[in-house]
Amino acid sequence: MLSKKTKYGIKALTFLARQEDQTPIAISDIAKAENISLKFLESILLLLKNSGFLGAKKGKGGGYYLIKEPKDINMAKVYRILEGPIALLPCASHNFYEKCTDCTDEATCAVRKLMMEVRDNTLMILENNSLADIAF
């Protein structure tokens, strides 16, 4: 299942993408509009800022804003920042591969084969969608 962190991060990015101009939006406005806990949203937006998706302005009129065009924000990258590996098993992961301790032969493992297909299809969908694709 998708974590709330990832769900809320995508909702916040979508909210920011839908703004007519890219002036900073207060965290409290995003939290209220998307029904997200303010404290939880603060940590999510900080992570997205530190990952290069958002900018922030402090003080009066401050808040968060997109620093890239929505069409240039790939959802696979967002997913990996918020959720981690796309694969459901470490042995099926491209970027976070680990051999399963209980597996006797990866080459014939039916679970790994199925999870690699799930990973490939999930990755294809995420790679082929930008923030613009899902926000508008």
Phi, psi and chi 1 to 4 in degrees:
 res  aa     phi    psi   chi1   chi2   chi3   chi4
   1 MET       -  149.3  -71.9  178.9   58.6      -
   2 LEU   -71.3  133.4 -168.7   67.3      -      -
   3 SER   -72.1  157.7   69.1      -      -      -
   4 LYS   -63.9  -33.6  -74.9 -170.0  177.7 -162.3
   5 LYS   -57.4  -47.0  177.7  171.8  128.7 -178.3
   6 THR   -69.2  -44.6  -57.6      -      -      -
   7 LYS   -57.6  -48.9 -179.7 -179.5  177.5 -177.3
   8 TYR   -68.6  -35.5  -66.4  164.2      -      -
   9 GLY   -62.8  -42.6      -      -      -      -
  10 ILE   -67.2  -41.1  -67.3  170.1      -      -
  11 LYS   -61.6  -42.3  -72.9  176.1   72.4  168.8
  12 ALA   -66.0  -43.5      -      -      -      -
  13 LEU   -62.0  -41.7  -74.1  171.0      -      -
  14 THR   -63.1  -43.1  -58.0      -      -      -
  15 PHE   -58.8  -46.6  179.2   83.9      -      -
  16 LEU   -65.3  -38.0  -69.4  169.9      -      -
  17 ALA   -64.6  -31.1      -      -      -      -
  18 ARG   -80.6   -4.9  -69.8  178.4  177.0  154.0
  19 GLN   -71.6  140.6  -58.1  -52.8  -57.3      -
  20 GLU   -65.4  -38.7  -70.8 -173.1   21.8      -
  21 ASP  -123.3  166.7   57.0   17.0      -      -
  22 GLN   -99.3   41.5  -71.7  -53.5  -53.4      -
  23 THR   -74.1  151.5   58.5      -      -      -
  24 PRO   -60.1  140.8  -24.4   34.9      -      -
  25 ILE  -113.9  129.6  -54.2  -66.4      -      -
  26 ALA   -61.9  142.6      -      -      -      -
  27 ILE   -56.8  -39.5  -62.2  172.9      -      -
  28 SER   -62.9  -34.8   57.9      -      -      -
  29 ASP   -67.9  -40.6  -67.7  -17.4      -      -
  30 ILE   -66.0  -46.5  -59.4  167.7      -      -
  31 ALA   -59.2  -44.1      -      -      -      -
  32 LYS   -67.0  -46.2 -176.0  176.4  179.4 -179.2
  33 ALA   -64.3  -35.2      -      -      -      -
  34 GLU  -103.8    3.9  -64.1  -61.2  -33.3      -
  35 ASN    56.9   53.1 -163.6   27.6      -      -
  36 ILE  -121.2  140.3  -57.6  170.0      -      -
  37 SER   -56.9  128.9  157.6      -      -      -
  38 LEU   -58.7  -46.4 -177.7   63.2      -      -
  39 LYS   -63.3  -42.7 -170.9  142.5  179.8   88.9
  40 PHE   -66.3  -42.0 -167.5   29.3      -      -
  41 LEU   -63.7  -36.5 -176.6   59.0      -      -
  42 GLU   -56.2  -45.7  -74.2  174.9  -14.9      -
  43 SER   -68.4  -35.7   66.7      -      -      -
  44 ILE   -67.7  -45.8  -64.8  166.6      -      -
  45 LEU   -67.0  -34.6  -65.5  178.3      -      -
  46 LEU   -64.1  -42.2 -175.0   59.7      -      -
  47 LEU   -61.9  -44.6  176.3   59.9      -      -
  48 LEU   -66.5  -33.6  -69.8  168.5      -      -
  49 LYS   -66.5  -48.5  177.1 -174.1  169.0  -76.4
  50 ASN   -66.8  -18.2  -67.9  -21.3      -      -
  51 SER   -93.1   -1.0  -60.3      -      -      -
  52 GLY    90.9   15.3      -      -      -      -
  53 PHE   -94.8  -31.3  -65.4  105.0      -      -
  54 LEU  -123.7  154.0  -60.7  176.7      -      -
  55 GLY  -111.4  164.0      -      -      -      -
  56 ALA  -139.6  146.3      -      -      -      -
  57 LYS  -126.4  131.1 -179.2 -178.3  172.4 -167.5
  58 LYS   -92.0  162.7  -67.8 -176.2  179.0 -178.8
  59 GLY    86.9 -166.7      -      -      -      -
  60 LYS   -62.3  132.7 -173.9  175.7 -179.9  177.0
  61 GLY    76.9   13.1      -      -      -      -
  62 GLY   -86.6  176.7      -      -      -      -
  63 GLY   149.2 -158.6      -      -      -      -
  64 TYR  -110.4  152.7  -76.3   91.5      -      -
  65 TYR  -152.2  156.0   56.2   92.5      -      -
  66 LEU   -71.8  138.5  -64.2  177.6      -      -
  67 ILE  -104.2   -0.7   58.2  173.8      -      -
  68 LYS  -127.0  157.8  -64.3  179.9 -179.3 -179.6
  69 GLU   -66.5  143.7  -70.0  -65.5  -40.0      -
  70 PRO   -53.7  -34.0  -28.7   36.2      -      -
  71 LYS   -67.4  -18.2   66.6  179.4  177.5   50.9
  72 ASP   -99.0    5.6  -63.2  -33.8      -      -
  73 ILE  -105.0  105.0  -62.2  177.0      -      -
  74 ASN   -80.9  131.2 -179.3  -87.1      -      -
  75 MET   -69.7  -24.9  -65.0  -45.6  -62.7      -
  76 ALA   -65.3  -39.7      -      -      -      -
  77 LYS   -67.6  -42.0  -69.7  179.1 -177.8  173.2
  78 VAL   -61.3  -46.7  170.4      -      -      -
  79 TYR   -57.8  -46.8 -174.9   95.1      -      -
  80 ARG   -64.7  -36.4  -77.0 -170.6  177.2  111.3
  81 ILE   -66.8  -44.6  -66.4  -61.7      -      -
  82 LEU   -84.3  -39.1  -65.4  169.6      -      -
  83 GLU  -104.8  -31.7 -167.9   73.0   25.0      -
  84 GLY   103.6 -145.6      -      -      -      -
  85 PRO   -60.0  145.4  -16.7   25.6      -      -
  86 ILE   -78.4  -34.6  -68.9  171.0      -      -
  87 ALA   -67.3  145.0      -      -      -      -
  88 LEU   -82.6  -16.2  -62.1  176.3      -      -
  89 LEU  -127.6  143.4  -70.0  175.9      -      -
  90 PRO   -60.6  -30.9   -3.7    4.6      -      -
  91 CYS   -75.1  -10.9   67.4      -      -      -
  92 ALA  -105.2    5.2      -      -      -      -
  93 SER   -90.0  140.1  179.0      -      -      -
  94 HIS   -74.9  -49.6  -78.3  -57.6      -      -
  95 ASN   -93.7  -19.3  -61.8  -33.0      -      -
  96 PHE  -128.3   36.4  -58.4   93.8      -      -
  97 TYR   -58.6  135.9  172.0   83.5      -      -
  98 GLU  -146.8  139.2  -72.5  179.6   29.1      -
  99 LYS   -72.7  137.5 -177.5  172.8  174.7   35.8
 100 CYS   -72.5  135.2  -67.2      -      -      -
 101 THR   -70.3  -25.0   56.4      -      -      -
 102 ASP   -95.8    3.4   60.4  -20.6      -      -
 103 CYS   -92.6  131.0 -171.0      -      -      -
 104 THR   -91.7  -29.1   55.4      -      -      -
 105 ASP  -152.9  101.9 -176.5   12.2      -      -
 106 GLU   -58.6  -35.1  -82.6 -173.3   -7.0      -
 107 ALA   -63.0  -27.6      -      -      -      -
 108 THR  -113.4    6.0   61.0      -      -      -
 109 CYS   -72.2  116.8  179.1      -      -      -
 110 ALA   -68.3  -35.8      -      -      -      -
 111 VAL   -65.6  -45.6  176.2      -      -      -
 112 ARG   -61.8  -42.8 -179.3  173.8 -170.2 -101.2
 113 LYS   -59.7  -46.8 -178.9  179.9  175.4 -175.0
 114 LEU   -64.1  -44.6  177.7   62.6      -      -
 115 MET   -68.7  -27.5  -68.8  -58.2  106.1      -
 116 MET   -70.6  -35.4  -72.5  176.0   71.3      -
 117 GLU   -68.6  -41.7 -171.9  174.6  -16.3      -
 118 VAL   -60.9  -45.8  169.5      -      -      -
 119 ARG   -58.6  -47.8  176.5 -147.3   58.1 -150.1
 120 ASP   -61.1  -42.4  -69.8  -14.1      -      -
 121 ASN   -71.9  -39.6  -76.0  -73.8      -      -
 122 THR   -64.0  -44.8  -57.8      -      -      -
 123 LEU   -61.0  -42.2 -178.2   58.4      -      -
 124 MET   -59.3  -45.1 -178.9 -176.8   70.2      -
 125 ILE   -64.8  -47.0  -68.4  165.5      -      -
 126 LEU   -65.6  -42.4  -68.6  170.2      -      -
 127 GLU   -64.8  -31.6  -74.3  -76.0   -6.7      -
 128 ASN   -91.1   11.2  -71.7  -40.8      -      -
 129 ASN  -127.9  132.9  -81.7  -80.6      -      -
 130 SER  -105.2  172.9   69.2      -      -      -
 131 LEU   -60.2  -36.9 -178.3   56.4      -      -
 132 ALA   -61.9  -38.7      -      -      -      -
 133 ASP   -62.7  -36.7  -66.0  -37.8      -      -
 134 ILE   -93.9  -20.3   66.9  167.0      -      -
 135 ALA   -87.0  -24.0      -      -      -      -
 136 PHE  -121.9      -  -55.2  105.6      -      -
